[in-house]
Amino acid sequence: MNTTATFPPADAPAAALLDVRAVAALLGCSTRHVYRLVDAGHMPPPVRLGALVRWRRQDIDAWLATGCKPIRHAGRG
């Protein structure tokens, strides 16, 4: 099994969609941790295309540029 993660380079089009492995590689964490961050509201939600789960590269880049601020606010309901 290939454990080397690949993701689009920084100069890839802003509309690029990243899978969970590419997001995990950008963040330097596991794929499970990416899903935990999403579930906790700490990162941008994915785009769902049928059964596919993808993140917009521009959303991830913007989130990283702001210092990885939580997306969801306390007191949701």
Backbone as XML, in Angstrom:
<?xml version="1.0"?>
<chain id="A" units="angstrom">
  <residue number="1" name="MET">
    <atom name="N" x="0.845" y="-1.185" z="0.000"/>
    <atom name="CA" x="0.000" y="0.000" z="0.000"/>
    <atom name="C" x="0.883" y="1.238" z="0.000"/>
  </residue>
  <residue number="2" name="ASN">
    <atom name="N" x="0.555" y="2.165" z="-0.843"/>
    <atom name="CA" x="1.321" y="3.400" z="-0.949"/>
    <atom name="C" x="0.892" y="4.358" z="0.152"/>
  </residue>
  <residue number="3" name="THR">
    <atom name="N" x="1.816" y="4.747" z="1.015"/>
    <atom name="CA" x="1.488" y="5.651" z="2.119"/>
    <atom name="C" x="1.863" y="7.087" z="1.808"/>
  </residue>
  <residue number="4" name="THR">
    <atom name="N" x="2.379" y="7.335" z="0.626"/>
    <atom name="CA" x="2.752" y="8.688" z="0.246"/>
    <atom name="C" x="1.524" y="9.440" z="-0.241"/>
  </residue>
  <residue number="5" name="ALA">
    <atom name="N" x="1.176" y="10.498" z="0.432"/>
    <atom name="CA" x="0.008" y="11.298" z="0.049"/>
    <atom name="C" x="0.428" y="12.324" z="-0.983"/>
  </residue>
  <residue number="6" name="THR">
    <atom name="N" x="-0.427" y="12.535" z="-1.948"/>
    <atom name="CA" x="-0.175" y="13.568" z="-2.938"/>
    <atom name="C" x="-1.334" y="14.543" z="-2.929"/>
  </residue>
  <residue number="7" name="PHE">
    <atom name="N" x="-1.048" y="15.787" z="-3.192"/>
    <atom name="CA" x="-2.094" y="16.794" z="-3.257"/>
    <atom name="C" x="-1.688" y="17.818" z="-4.302"/>
  </residue>
  <residue number="8" name="PRO">
    <atom name="N" x="-2.675" y="18.551" z="-4.805"/>
    <atom name="CA" x="-2.361" y="19.538" z="-5.839"/>
    <atom name="C" x="-1.361" y="20.566" z="-5.336"/>
  </residue>
  <residue number="9" name="PRO">
    <atom name="N" x="-0.461" y="21.004" z="-6.194"/>
    <atom name="CA" x="0.515" y="22.019" z="-5.777"/>
    <atom name="C" x="-0.167" y="23.334" z="-5.441"/>
  </residue>
  <residue number="10" name="ALA">
    <atom name="N" x="0.563" y="24.206" z="-4.774"/>
    <atom name="CA" x="0.012" y="25.488" z="-4.341"/>
    <atom name="C" x="-0.453" y="26.342" z="-5.522"/>
  </residue>
  <residue number="11" name="ASP">
    <atom name="N" x="0.119" y="26.131" z="-6.710"/>
    <atom name="CA" x="-0.293" y="26.915" z="-7.862"/>
    <atom name="C" x="-1.426" y="26.258" z="-8.652"/>
  </residue>
  <residue number="12" name="ALA">
    <atom name="N" x="-2.069" y="25.228" z="-8.068"/>
    <atom name="CA" x="-3.209" y="24.583" z="-8.722"/>
    <atom name="C" x="-4.376" y="25.561" z="-8.770"/>
  </residue>
  <residue number="13" name="PRO">
    <atom name="N" x="-5.297" y="25.366" z="-9.709"/>
    <atom name="CA" x="-6.448" y="26.266" z="-9.792"/>
    <atom name="C" x="-7.206" y="26.335" z="-8.471"/>
  </residue>
  <residue number="14" name="ALA">
    <atom name="N" x="-7.717" y="27.512" z="-8.159"/>
    <atom name="CA" x="-8.421" y="27.717" z="-6.898"/>
    <atom name="C" x="-9.668" y="26.852" z="-6.792"/>
  </residue>
  <residue number="15" name="ALA">
    <atom name="N" x="-10.214" y="26.428" z="-7.916"/>
    <atom name="CA" x="-11.429" y="25.627" z="-7.909"/>
    <atom name="C" x="-11.132" y="24.148" z="-7.675"/>
  </residue>
  <residue number="16" name="ALA">
    <atom name="N" x="-9.871" y="23.786" z="-7.439"/>
    <atom name="CA" x="-9.505" y="22.395" z="-7.238"/>
    <atom name="C" x="-10.222" y="21.819" z="-6.018"/>
  </residue>
  <residue number="17" name="LEU">
    <atom name="N" x="-10.665" y="20.586" z="-6.155"/>
    <atom name="CA" x="-11.300" y="19.884" z="-5.049"/>
    <atom name="C" x="-10.311" y="18.863" z="-4.496"/>
  </residue>
  <residue number="18" name="LEU">
    <atom name="N" x="-10.193" y="18.826" z="-3.175"/>
    <atom name="CA" x="-9.254" y="17.940" z="-2.503"/>
    <atom name="C" x="-10.001" y="16.813" z="-1.816"/>
  </residue>
  <residue number="19" name="ASP">
    <atom name="N" x="-9.455" y="15.605" z="-1.876"/>
    <atom name="CA" x="-10.050" y="14.517" z="-1.117"/>
    <atom name="C" x="-9.484" y="14.545" z="0.302"/>
  </residue>
  <residue number="20" name="VAL">
    <atom name="N" x="-9.969" y="13.658" z="1.142"/>
    <atom name="CA" x="-9.571" y="13.685" z="2.555"/>
    <atom name="C" x="-8.081" y="13.408" z="2.720"/>
  </residue>
  <residue number="21" name="ARG">
    <atom name="N" x="-7.509" y="12.583" z="1.863"/>
    <atom name="CA" x="-6.068" y="12.311" z="1.965"/>
    <atom name="C" x="-5.246" y="13.559" z="1.661"/>
  </residue>
  <residue number="22" name="ALA">
    <atom name="N" x="-5.668" y="14.323" z="0.665"/>
    <atom name="CA" x="-4.948" y="15.549" z="0.321"/>
    <atom name="C" x="-5.072" y="16.585" z="1.436"/>
  </residue>
  <residue number="23" name="VAL">
    <atom name="N" x="-6.252" y="16.707" z="2.028"/>
    <atom name="CA" x="-6.440" y="17.648" z="3.141"/>
    <atom name="C" x="-5.587" y="17.222" z="4.326"/>
  </residue>
  <residue number="24" name="ALA">
    <atom name="N" x="-5.579" y="15.936" z="4.629"/>
    <atom name="CA" x="-4.767" y="15.430" z="5.736"/>
    <atom name="C" x="-3.284" y="15.708" z="5.488"/>
  </residue>
  <residue number="25" name="ALA">
    <atom name="N" x="-2.833" y="15.554" z="4.247"/>
    <atom name="CA" x="-1.430" y="15.830" z="3.921"/>
    <atom name="C" x="-1.113" y="17.318" z="4.106"/>
  </residue>
  <residue number="26" name="LEU">
    <atom name="N" x="-2.044" y="18.186" z="3.706"/>
    <atom name="CA" x="-1.826" y="19.630" z="3.889"/>
    <atom name="C" x="-1.735" y="19.991" z="5.363"/>
  </residue>
  <residue number="27" name="LEU">
    <atom name="N" x="-2.559" y="19.337" z="6.178"/>
    <atom name="CA" x="-2.596" y="19.649" z="7.606"/>
    <atom name="C" x="-1.563" y="18.876" z="8.412"/>
  </residue>
  <residue number="28" name="GLY">
    <atom name="N" x="-0.998" y="17.838" z="7.828"/>
    <atom name="CA" x="-0.028" y="17.015" z="8.547"/>
    <atom name="C" x="-0.675" y="16.164" z="9.621"/>
  </residue>
  <residue number="29" name="CYS">
    <atom name="N" x="-1.852" y="15.615" z="9.309"/>
    <atom name="CA" x="-2.564" y="14.789" z="10.286"/>
    <atom name="C" x="-3.167" y="13.583" z="9.569"/>
  </residue>
  <residue number="30" name="SER">
    <atom name="N" x="-3.895" y="12.772" z="10.313"/>
    <atom name="CA" x="-4.534" y="11.594" z="9.727"/>
    <atom name="C" x="-5.860" y="11.968" z="9.070"/>
  </residue>
  <residue number="31" name="THR">
    <atom name="N" x="-6.335" y="11.085" z="8.223"/>
    <atom name="CA" x="-7.631" y="11.319" z="7.588"/>
    <atom name="C" x="-8.740" y="11.312" z="8.637"/>
  </residue>
  <residue number="32" name="ARG">
    <atom name="N" x="-8.625" y="10.462" z="9.633"/>
    <atom name="CA" x="-9.636" y="10.418" z="10.696"/>
    <atom name="C" x="-9.687" y="11.741" z="11.444"/>
  </residue>
  <residue number="33" name="HIS">
    <atom name="N" x="-8.525" y="12.352" z="11.659"/>
    <atom name="CA" x="-8.494" y="13.638" z="12.364"/>
    <atom name="C" x="-9.179" y="14.734" z="11.546"/>
  </residue>
  <residue number="34" name="VAL">
    <atom name="N" x="-9.063" y="14.669" z="10.225"/>
    <atom name="CA" x="-9.763" y="15.630" z="9.367"/>
    <atom name="C" x="-11.263" y="15.522" z="9.609"/>
  </residue>
  <residue number="35" name="TYR">
    <atom name="N" x="-11.778" y="14.301" z="9.614"/>
    <atom name="CA" x="-13.209" y="14.111" z="9.856"/>
    <atom name="C" x="-13.610" y="14.582" z="11.258"/>
  </residue>
  <residue number="36" name="ARG">
    <atom name="N" x="-12.732" y="14.379" z="12.224"/>
    <atom name="CA" x="-13.016" y="14.871" z="13.590"/>
    <atom name="C" x="-13.087" y="16.399" z="13.622"/>
  </residue>
  <residue number="37" name="LEU">
    <atom name="N" x="-12.190" y="17.051" z="12.914"/>
    <atom name="CA" x="-12.215" y="18.517" z="12.851"/>
    <atom name="C" x="-13.501" y="19.022" z="12.212"/>
  </residue>
  <residue number="38" name="VAL">
    <atom name="N" x="-13.938" y="18.350" z="11.153"/>
    <atom name="CA" x="-15.184" y="18.739" z="10.492"/>
    <atom name="C" x="-16.364" y="18.532" z="11.433"/>
  </residue>
  <residue number="39" name="ASP">
    <atom name="N" x="-16.429" y="17.368" z="12.077"/>
    <atom name="CA" x="-17.537" y="17.068" z="12.988"/>
    <atom name="C" x="-17.616" y="18.060" z="14.144"/>
  </residue>
  <residue number="40" name="ALA">
    <atom name="N" x="-16.458" y="18.545" z="14.593"/>
    <atom name="CA" x="-16.422" y="19.499" z="15.695"/>
    <atom name="C" x="-16.654" y="20.936" z="15.219"/>
  </residue>
  <residue number="41" name="GLY">
    <atom name="N" x="-16.701" y="21.145" z="13.907"/>
    <atom name="CA" x="-16.905" y="22.491" z="13.375"/>
    <atom name="C" x="-15.651" y="23.335" z="13.387"/>
  </residue>
  <residue number="42" name="HIS">
    <atom name="N" x="-14.494" y="22.687" z="13.415"/>
    <atom name="CA" x="-13.238" y="23.424" z="13.486"/>
    <atom name="C" x="-12.605" y="23.698" z="12.134"/>
  </residue>
  <residue number="43" name="MET">
    <atom name="N" x="-13.195" y="23.185" z="11.070"/>
    <atom name="CA" x="-12.667" y="23.456" z="9.739"/>
    <atom name="C" x="-13.817" y="23.546" z="8.754"/>
  </residue>
  <residue number="44" name="PRO">
    <atom name="N" x="-13.576" y="24.065" z="7.561"/>
    <atom name="CA" x="-14.654" y="24.209" z="6.581"/>
    <atom name="C" x="-15.315" y="22.862" z="6.267"/>
  </residue>
  <residue number="45" name="PRO">
    <atom name="N" x="-16.615" y="22.867" z="6.082"/>
    <atom name="CA" x="-17.306" y="21.613" z="5.756"/>
    <atom name="C" x="-16.971" y="21.173" z="4.334"/>
  </residue>
  <residue number="46" name="PRO">
    <atom name="N" x="-17.055" y="19.879" z="4.076"/>
    <atom name="CA" x="-16.777" y="19.387" z="2.732"/>
    <atom name="C" x="-17.941" y="19.625" z="1.787"/>
  </residue>
  <residue number="47" name="VAL">
    <atom name="N" x="-17.649" y="19.474" z="0.517"/>
    <atom name="CA" x="-18.663" y="19.497" z="-0.530"/>
    <atom name="C" x="-18.973" y="18.041" z="-0.825"/>
  </residue>
  <residue number="48" name="ARG">
    <atom name="N" x="-20.240" y="17.687" z="-0.807"/>
    <atom name="CA" x="-20.614" y="16.298" z="-1.082"/>
    <atom name="C" x="-21.155" y="16.197" z="-2.494"/>
  </residue>
  <residue number="49" name="LEU">
    <atom name="N" x="-20.543" y="15.319" z="-3.270"/>
    <atom name="CA" x="-20.947" y="15.073" z="-4.648"/>
    <atom name="C" x="-21.353" y="13.604" z="-4.736"/>
  </residue>
  <residue number="50" name="GLY">
    <atom name="N" x="-22.613" y="13.339" z="-4.433"/>
    <atom name="CA" x="-23.051" y="11.952" z="-4.345"/>
    <atom name="C" x="-22.371" y="11.316" z="-3.148"/>
  </residue>
  <residue number="51" name="ALA">
    <atom name="N" x="-21.622" y="10.252" z="-3.389"/>
    <atom name="CA" x="-20.906" y="9.570" z="-2.315"/>
    <atom name="C" x="-19.522" y="10.177" z="-2.067"/>
  </residue>
  <residue number="52" name="LEU">
    <atom name="N" x="-19.088" y="11.084" z="-2.941"/>
    <atom name="CA" x="-17.765" y="11.683" z="-2.798"/>
    <atom name="C" x="-17.777" y="12.816" z="-1.780"/>
  </residue>
  <residue number="53" name="VAL">
    <atom name="N" x="-16.707" y="12.910" z="-1.024"/>
    <atom name="CA" x="-16.529" y="13.994" z="-0.060"/>
    <atom name="C" x="-15.260" y="14.733" z="-0.461"/>
  </residue>
  <residue number="54" name="ARG">
    <atom name="N" x="-15.407" y="16.019" z="-0.773"/>
    <atom name="CA" x="-14.276" y="16.822" z="-1.221"/>
    <atom name="C" x="-14.307" y="18.194" z="-0.544"/>
  </residue>
  <residue number="55" name="TRP">
    <atom name="N" x="-13.139" y="18.828" z="-0.462"/>
    <atom name="CA" x="-13.032" y="20.182" z="0.065"/>
    <atom name="C" x="-12.520" y="21.081" z="-1.037"/>
  </residue>
  <residue number="56" name="ARG">
    <atom name="N" x="-13.027" y="22.302" z="-1.085"/>
    <atom name="CA" x="-12.523" y="23.290" z="-2.040"/>
    <atom name="C" x="-11.156" y="23.759" z="-1.563"/>
  </residue>
  <residue number="57" name="ARG">
    <atom name="N" x="-10.202" y="23.743" z="-2.448"/>
    <atom name="CA" x="-8.841" y="24.161" z="-2.098"/>
    <atom name="C" x="-8.852" y="25.592" z="-1.577"/>
  </residue>
  <residue number="58" name="GLN">
    <atom name="N" x="-9.648" y="26.460" z="-2.191"/>
    <atom name="CA" x="-9.682" y="27.861" z="-1.766"/>
    <atom name="C" x="-10.231" y="27.999" z="-0.349"/>
  </residue>
  <residue number="59" name="ASP">
    <atom name="N" x="-11.188" y="27.150" z="0.040"/>
    <atom name="CA" x="-11.727" y="27.186" z="1.403"/>
    <atom name="C" x="-10.668" y="26.769" z="2.422"/>
  </residue>
  <residue number="60" name="ILE">
    <atom name="N" x="-9.921" y="25.724" z="2.091"/>
    <atom name="CA" x="-8.870" y="25.251" z="3.004"/>
    <atom name="C" x="-7.755" y="26.290" z="3.105"/>
  </residue>
  <residue number="61" name="ASP">
    <atom name="N" x="-7.347" y="26.859" z="1.970"/>
    <atom name="CA" x="-6.293" y="27.884" z="1.990"/>
    <atom name="C" x="-6.717" y="29.108" z="2.801"/>
  </residue>
  <residue number="62" name="ALA">
    <atom name="N" x="-7.960" y="29.543" z="2.631"/>
    <atom name="CA" x="-8.460" y="30.698" z="3.383"/>
    <atom name="C" x="-8.516" y="30.384" z="4.870"/>
  </residue>
  <residue number="63" name="TRP">
    <atom name="N" x="-8.943" y="29.176" z="5.218"/>
    <atom name="CA" x="-9.022" y="28.760" z="6.620"/>
    <atom name="C" x="-7.630" y="28.728" z="7.241"/>
  </residue>
  <residue number="64" name="LEU">
    <atom name="N" x="-6.652" y="28.204" z="6.510"/>
    <atom name="CA" x="-5.275" y="28.175" z="7.018"/>
    <atom name="C" x="-4.709" y="29.587" z="7.160"/>
  </residue>
  <residue number="65" name="ALA">
    <atom name="N" x="-5.045" y="30.473" z="6.226"/>
    <atom name="CA" x="-4.547" y="31.849" z="6.261"/>
    <atom name="C" x="-5.079" y="32.630" z="7.461"/>
  </residue>
  <residue number="66" name="THR">
    <atom name="N" x="-6.265" y="32.258" z="7.940"/>
    <atom name="CA" x="-6.840" y="32.948" z="9.105"/>
    <atom name="C" x="-6.404" y="32.322" z="10.419"/>
  </residue>
  <residue number="67" name="GLY">
    <atom name="N" x="-5.476" y="31.379" z="10.353"/>
    <atom name="CA" x="-4.979" y="30.773" z="11.570"/>
    <atom name="C" x="-5.819" y="29.602" z="12.051"/>
  </residue>
  <residue number="68" name="CYS">
    <atom name="N" x="-6.561" y="28.981" z="11.171"/>
    <atom name="CA" x="-7.366" y="27.789" z="11.484"/>
    <atom name="C" x="-8.408" y="28.065" z="12.560"/>
  </residue>
  <residue number="69" name="LYS">
    <atom name="N" x="-9.085" y="29.169" z="12.428"/>
    <atom name="CA" x="-10.137" y="29.527" z="13.382"/>
    <atom name="C" x="-11.299" y="28.549" z="13.259"/>
  </residue>
  <residue number="70" name="PRO">
    <atom name="N" x="-11.961" y="28.212" z="14.384"/>
    <atom name="CA" x="-13.146" y="27.337" z="14.310"/>
    <atom name="C" x="-14.217" y="27.948" z="13.418"/>
  </residue>
  <residue number="71" name="ILE">
    <atom name="N" x="-14.887" y="27.111" z="12.638"/>
    <atom name="CA" x="-15.918" y="27.560" z="11.721"/>
    <atom name="C" x="-17.259" y="27.690" z="12.425"/>
  </residue>
  <residue number="72" name="ARG">
    <atom name="N" x="-17.603" y="26.709" z="13.231"/>
    <atom name="CA" x="-18.877" y="26.701" z="13.929"/>
    <atom name="C" x="-18.727" y="27.467" z="15.241"/>
  </residue>
  <residue number="73" name="HIS">
    <atom name="N" x="-19.732" y="28.240" z="15.579"/>
    <atom name="CA" x="-19.701" y="29.018" z="16.803"/>
    <atom name="C" x="-20.423" y="28.280" z="17.925"/>
  </residue>
  <residue number="74" name="ALA">
    <atom name="N" x="-20.053" y="28.545" z="19.162"/>
    <atom name="CA" x="-20.695" y="27.923" z="20.311"/>
    <atom name="C" x="-22.161" y="28.358" z="20.404"/>
  </residue>
  <residue number="75" name="GLY">
    <atom name="N" x="-22.977" y="27.530" z="21.017"/>
    <atom name="CA" x="-24.385" y="27.856" z="21.189"/>
    <atom name="C" x="-25.181" y="27.663" z="19.924"/>
  </residue>
  <residue number="76" name="ARG">
    <atom name="N" x="-25.029" y="26.500" z="19.307"/>
    <atom name="CA" x="-25.673" y="26.239" z="18.026"/>
    <atom name="C" x="-27.172" y="26.062" z="18.110"/>
  </residue>
  <residue number="77" name="GLY">
    <atom name="N" x="-27.768" y="26.020" z="19.209"/>
    <atom name="CA" x="-29.160" y="25.716" z="19.100"/>
    <atom name="C" x="-29.966" y="26.025" z="20.251"/>
  </residue>
</chain>
